[in-house]
Amino acid sequence: MTWFAFSLLSILVLALAELAQQYLLHTKKYFDERTSVVLTFLIQSILTIPIIFFSGLKARVYTVFLLDTFPFILLVTLISSFAMIFYLRSFKVNNISISSIFVSLSTVVSTSMGVVFFNEGIYLYKVLGIVLVLLAIISLNVKNLSLEKNHFYGLVAGALFGIAYTLDKKIVQSVDPIIYIFWVFTLVAFFGFLFNPKAVIDMVKNARFEYYRPILISGIGYFLYNFFTFSAYKVGGEVGRVDAINNSQVFLIILVEYFIIRHKDNISRKLISAGIAFTGVMILGFL
């Protein structure tokens, strides 16, 4: 499969994961943000275990400790953990749309780092495609420019995510994506747990069985998203292009909300923004 095919698959499953995560966080009887992050990353790590056990990857699980990439694995784990913290803080505001814009600036960071570290080119069609996706996200989310302090955590999160995506590409050149997901996501879940272990334990201990259904769906979606994204990197996808395409998943959510959930507020602006983003994705994929 081509990198673009993997990228298209990644945004499909990412939209599913985001819808499940939104349902989870907007339903107060379920888990809070921190516990949701810990469980979502842990589920993704657990999903790799049968794949590793029943494939030829079992003998390669511990080889990461012998590679010069292991320090980068620890680094991306640390960066991703802090990025998730800032990401969640950026949404503790009255107008989360501005946070979405700030976080999407990860594309600018990942594109710049891709040029520097992977010699990925800067050319007209690539810049045009990325700009169209970012403009679509901005046009979708700008309602007012009333900034709050927590909005700026979105900028920090976007920068950290951009760095993490670049490290992801570097690592999966020498580490199988499944093994990478196992180690990194186990460590991210562990570090997330350490930030407030008592709160996580109390919430998990008091949760009913049915509370885990949406987070399981979300975890499976994110697992497939990360697998497809890392596979796109491995077969030659440029980190800035892949990041821009992944950021366009919000427009798939808009279509689901319109046709299935019947959310029709501001639908004209949403569909125009989706059309702009789709144009940008096609430019990134085919030109």
N, C-alpha and C positions, 0 to 999 in steps of 0.2 A: 504493500500500500504506500501511497505517497504521503508526504508530510501534510498536505492540504486535506486529504481524506481523513487522516487521523485528527486534524484540527476540527473538522466539521463534526466528527463523532464526539469530540470532547465538549463542544458547546451544547450538543443535544443532551448529554448526560449531566452537564453542569447546570443546565436550566432545570432539569428534574430535581437535582440536589438542592438548588436554591429555593425552589418552590416548597420542598419538604422542610427545609430549614426555616423559611418564613413562617410556615404553619406552626412549626415547633416553638418558635420564639414569640409568636403572637398569641399563643394559647397559654394562659398563665398557669394552668395546672401542670404543665410540662416542665422541662429542665430550663435553668437559667443559661445565660450566654456562656459562662465559663465552663460549666458542666457539659453543655452541648458541644463545645469545642473539644474537650478532653475525650468524650465518648465518640465523637465523629472521627477523630484521628485514630483512636484505638480500634474502632471497627475496621477502618481501612487497613491497619496493620494486621489484624486478625485474618482478614480475607486473603492475605497473601500466603498464610501458612499452608493451607491445603495445596495451593498451586506449587509452592516450593517443595513440599513433601512428595508430591506425586509427579514431579518433573525432574529434569536433570539439573535443576538449580540447587538442589539440596547440598551438593558437594561444594557449592560456591558461596554459601551464606557467609562463612567466616573469612572469606578471602578479602573482604573490604578492609580488614585490619592490617593486611599485608600491603595494601596499595597506598600510594602517596595521596589518594583522594580522601582518605578517612578524615584528615583535619578539615577538609572542605565540607564533609558530611556533618561534622560537629558544628561548623560555622553556620551552615544553612539551617540547621536545627535551631540554633540560638536566634538567628535573624527571623526565622519564621514564627517562633514563639512570641517574640516582641512585636512582630508585625500584626499578629492576631490580636494582641492586647490593644494596640493602638487602633486597629480596625474596629474593634467592638466599642472602644471609647468614642470613636468618631461618630457613631450612630446614636449616642446618648445626647441627642439634640432635638429641637423642635422641627427642624427642616432637614431630613436626612438626605435630600436630593443633592445638596452641596457636598456632603460627604462622599457620595457616589462619584461625583466629578473629580474630587481630589484623589480618591483611591485609584481611579482609572489612569492617573498620570504615571502609574507603574509602566505603562507602555513607552513613555518618553525615556524613562530610566533604562528599561531593558533594551530599547533600540540603541541608545547611546552606548551602553556597555557592550552590546553585541558588535557594534562597529569597532570598538577599541580592542576587545579581547578575542573576537572570532573573525575579525576582518570582514564582517557582513557589510555589504555595500549600502551606500546612500544614493538612491536614484529617484527620479521623479515619480514613477508609478508607486513605489513603496511608500514614499512620503505622502503622496496623495491618498492612498488607501488608508493609512494610519490616521491622517488628518480627518478624513470623512468619518471614520468610526468615532474618533474623539468628539468631533462636532455634533454627531448624532447623540452621543451621551450627554453632552452639554445642553443641546436644544431640548432633550427630553426632560432633564432634571432642573433646569433653571426656572424657579418660580419667583424667587426674590433673592436679593443679595444681602440679607441680614445674617451676617456671620456671627457665630458663637465660638468661644474658645475651643470647644471640643471638635469643631469642624477641622481645625488645623492638625489634629491627630490623623486625619485622613491623608494629609500630605506626607506625614511621616510614614504611615502605613504603606502608601503607594510607593514611596522611595524604597522602603525595605522589601516590599514584594518584588519590585523591579530587580533589586540585587539578588534576591532569592531565586527568581526565575533564571537569571543568568548563571548562577551557581548550579542550578538544576541541570542546565544544558551541559555544563562542563563535566559534571559527575556522570551523567548517563552515557557519556561517550565511552566510559570504561566499566561501568557497573550496570547490570541488567535492571531495567525499570522496576521489576517486581521486588528484587532484593533491596533496591534503593527505597522503595515505598515502605518495606518492612522495617528497615533500620531507622529511617528519618521520622516516620510517623509514630513509631513506638516512642522515640525520644521526645518528639513534640508533645505527645499525650502525657508523658511522664513529667516534663517540665511544666506543662499547663496544670497538672495535678499539684505539683509542689507549690504553686503560687498561693493556693488556699485549699489544702487537703481536707480539712474538716468540713468545709462547705460542700465540697464535691461528694465526700463520703455520706454526709447526712442526706443530701438530695437523692443519691443513688439508692441508699438504704430505704428511704421512704417512698420511692417511686413504685407505682403499680406496673404490672407486666405490659399493659397496653400503651404505657407511656413510651416504650422503646420502639414501637412500630415506625413512627415517622423518622426517628433518628437513625434507625436501621436503613430505611429507604435513602435517607440523606447520605449516610456513610457509603452505601453501595454506589450511589451516583457520583460522589466525590472520588471514590476509588477508581471508577472507570474513567472519570475526567482526568485524573492525574496520570493514569496509565496511558491513555491516548495522547495526552500532552507530552509526556516524557518520550513516548514512541515517536512523536512528530519531531522532537529534538534529535533523537537518535538517527533518524533517516534523513537529516539535513535541513529541517525547518529552522528558519531564522527566529531567534528568540523574540525580537520586536514584532515580527509578523504574527507569530503564534499568539503572543500576548494580546495584540490588538483584536484578533479574531475571537479569542476567548472572552474579551470584554464585551463583545457584541451579543453575548448570551441573554442579556437583559431584554432584547427585543423578541426572542423566542418566548420569554415569560409573558410579555405583553400580548402575544398572539394567543397563548394558552388562556390568559385572563379574559381576553375578548370572546373567544369562541367557546370556551368551556365554562368559565366562572361568570361570564357575562358582565365583566367590568367594562363599561363604555364611557367612563368619564375621560374627557380630553382625548378622545380616540383619534381625532384628525391629526393632532400634533404628534401623538404616539406613532401612528402609522407612517407619517412623513419621516419622522426620525428613524423608524425601522427601515424605511426604503433607502435612506442615506447610508445607514450602517451596512445594509445588504450590498449596496454598490461598492462601499469600501472593502468589504470582505471579498467580493468577486475580483476586484482589482488586485488585492493582495494574493489571491490564490491563482490567478490565471495570467497575470502580466509580469 
